[in-house]
Amino acid sequence: MAGRLRIGGENACPPEDVGGAPGYEEFLDALADLDNSEHDELKAWIGSSFDPTAFAVANANQRLTPEMF
């Protein structure tokens, strides 16, 4: 895929080891709910703020085609 760049996209990629699609959904639910029993543990695990709607074309291009950058 050399020479191709992404021009758009949406949403952040799930963190490593989140447990696939079902785990990511549970992760997002727990982060959004301060009363969730796993909220504090998951905030500590992620280590920083996490915006599930964040997307940066430049970052996606660099991660998917590092040889071009």
ZADO-1210 file (C-alpha; in nm, 4 decimals, padded with zeros to 6 digits):
<atoms>
<atom x="00.0000" y="00.0000" z="00.0000" code="MET" pos="1"/>
<atom x="00.2969" y="00.2285" z="-00.0489" code="ALA" pos="2"/>
<atom x="00.2120" y="00.5813" z="-00.1526" code="GLY" pos="3"/>
<atom x="-00.1419" y="00.5746" z="-00.0161" code="ARG" pos="4"/>
<atom x="-00.2584" y="00.8016" z="00.2620" code="LEU" pos="5"/>
<atom x="-00.5742" y="00.8108" z="00.4667" code="ARG" pos="6"/>
<atom x="-00.7718" y="01.1308" z="00.4238" code="ILE" pos="7"/>
<atom x="-01.0247" y="01.0820" z="00.7010" code="GLY" pos="8"/>
<atom x="-01.1625" y="00.8597" z="00.9702" code="GLY" pos="9"/>
<atom x="-01.3374" y="00.8694" z="01.2999" code="GLU" pos="10"/>
<atom x="-01.2913" y="00.7600" z="01.6583" code="ASN" pos="11"/>
<atom x="-00.9908" y="00.6477" z="01.8545" code="ALA" pos="12"/>
<atom x="-00.8445" y="00.3039" z="01.8271" code="CYS" pos="13"/>
<atom x="-00.9070" y="00.0810" z="02.1298" code="PRO" pos="14"/>
<atom x="-00.6242" y="00.0413" z="02.3802" code="PRO" pos="15"/>
<atom x="-00.4191" y="-00.2781" z="02.3629" code="GLU" pos="16"/>
<atom x="-00.5549" y="-00.5719" z="02.5619" code="ASP" pos="17"/>
<atom x="-00.8999" y="-00.4193" z="02.6107" code="VAL" pos="18"/>
<atom x="-01.0717" y="-00.7450" z="02.5186" code="GLY" pos="19"/>
<atom x="-01.1881" y="-00.7028" z="02.1607" code="GLY" pos="20"/>
<atom x="-01.5116" y="-00.5296" z="02.0627" code="ALA" pos="21"/>
<atom x="-01.7100" y="-00.6437" z="02.3703" code="PRO" pos="22"/>
<atom x="-01.4272" y="-00.5411" z="02.6045" code="GLY" pos="23"/>
<atom x="-01.3953" y="-00.2019" z="02.4361" code="TYR" pos="24"/>
<atom x="-01.7674" y="-00.1394" z="02.4792" code="GLU" pos="25"/>
<atom x="-01.7446" y="-00.2294" z="02.8493" code="GLU" pos="26"/>
<atom x="-01.4332" y="-00.0122" z="02.8820" code="PHE" pos="27"/>
<atom x="-01.6136" y="00.2908" z="02.7337" code="LEU" pos="28"/>
<atom x="-01.9202" y="00.2322" z="02.9514" code="ASP" pos="29"/>
<atom x="-01.7066" y="00.2107" z="03.2659" code="ALA" pos="30"/>
<atom x="-01.5090" y="00.5252" z="03.1825" code="LEU" pos="31"/>
<atom x="-01.8288" y="00.7202" z="03.1206" code="ALA" pos="32"/>
<atom x="-01.9905" y="00.6090" z="03.4490" code="ASP" pos="33"/>
<atom x="-01.8269" y="00.7442" z="03.7645" code="LEU" pos="34"/>
<atom x="-02.0328" y="00.4967" z="03.9698" code="ASP" pos="35"/>
<atom x="-01.9111" y="00.1933" z="03.7751" code="ASN" pos="36"/>
<atom x="-01.7102" y="-00.0360" z="04.0026" code="SER" pos="37"/>
<atom x="-01.4277" y="-00.0543" z="03.7444" code="GLU" pos="38"/>
<atom x="-01.4136" y="00.3191" z="03.6627" code="HIS" pos="39"/>
<atom x="-01.1159" y="00.4101" z="03.8838" code="ASP" pos="40"/>
<atom x="-00.9216" y="00.0943" z="03.7980" code="GLU" pos="41"/>
<atom x="-00.9640" y="00.1502" z="03.4227" code="LEU" pos="42"/>
<atom x="-00.8687" y="00.5186" z="03.4513" code="LYS" pos="43"/>
<atom x="-00.5476" y="00.4108" z="03.6253" code="ALA" pos="44"/>
<atom x="-00.4879" y="00.1351" z="03.3677" code="TRP" pos="45"/>
<atom x="-00.5230" y="00.3691" z="03.0681" code="ILE" pos="46"/>
<atom x="-00.2793" y="00.6062" z="03.2396" code="GLY" pos="47"/>
<atom x="-00.4141" y="00.9266" z="03.0855" code="SER" pos="48"/>
<atom x="-00.7301" y="01.0823" z="02.9600" code="SER" pos="49"/>
<atom x="-00.8945" y="00.8863" z="02.6812" code="PHE" pos="50"/>
<atom x="-01.1188" y="01.0476" z="02.4227" code="ASP" pos="51"/>
<atom x="-01.3009" y="00.7757" z="02.2261" code="PRO" pos="52"/>
<atom x="-01.3992" y="01.0303" z="01.9585" code="THR" pos="53"/>
<atom x="-01.0435" y="01.1495" z="01.8946" code="ALA" pos="54"/>
<atom x="-00.8970" y="01.0891" z="01.5500" code="PHE" pos="55"/>
<atom x="-00.5938" y="01.2426" z="01.3823" code="ALA" pos="56"/>
<atom x="-00.5326" y="01.1624" z="01.0162" code="VAL" pos="57"/>
<atom x="-00.1595" y="01.2304" z="01.0482" code="ALA" pos="58"/>
<atom x="-00.1263" y="00.9874" z="01.3400" code="ASN" pos="59"/>
<atom x="-00.3217" y="00.7184" z="01.1544" code="ALA" pos="60"/>
<atom x="-00.1037" y="00.7576" z="00.8475" code="ASN" pos="61"/>
<atom x="00.2138" y="00.7387" z="01.0527" code="GLN" pos="62"/>
<atom x="00.0991" y="00.4282" z="01.2426" code="ARG" pos="63"/>
<atom x="-00.0222" y="00.2460" z="00.9331" code="LEU" pos="64"/>
<atom x="00.2602" y="00.3411" z="00.6955" code="THR" pos="65"/>
<atom x="00.5619" y="00.4282" z="00.9137" code="PRO" pos="66"/>
<atom x="00.8058" y="00.3721" z="00.6259" code="GLU" pos="67"/>
<atom x="00.6677" y="00.6847" z="00.4572" code="MET" pos="68"/>
<atom x="00.7351" y="00.9130" z="00.7540" code="PHE" pos="69"/>
</atoms>
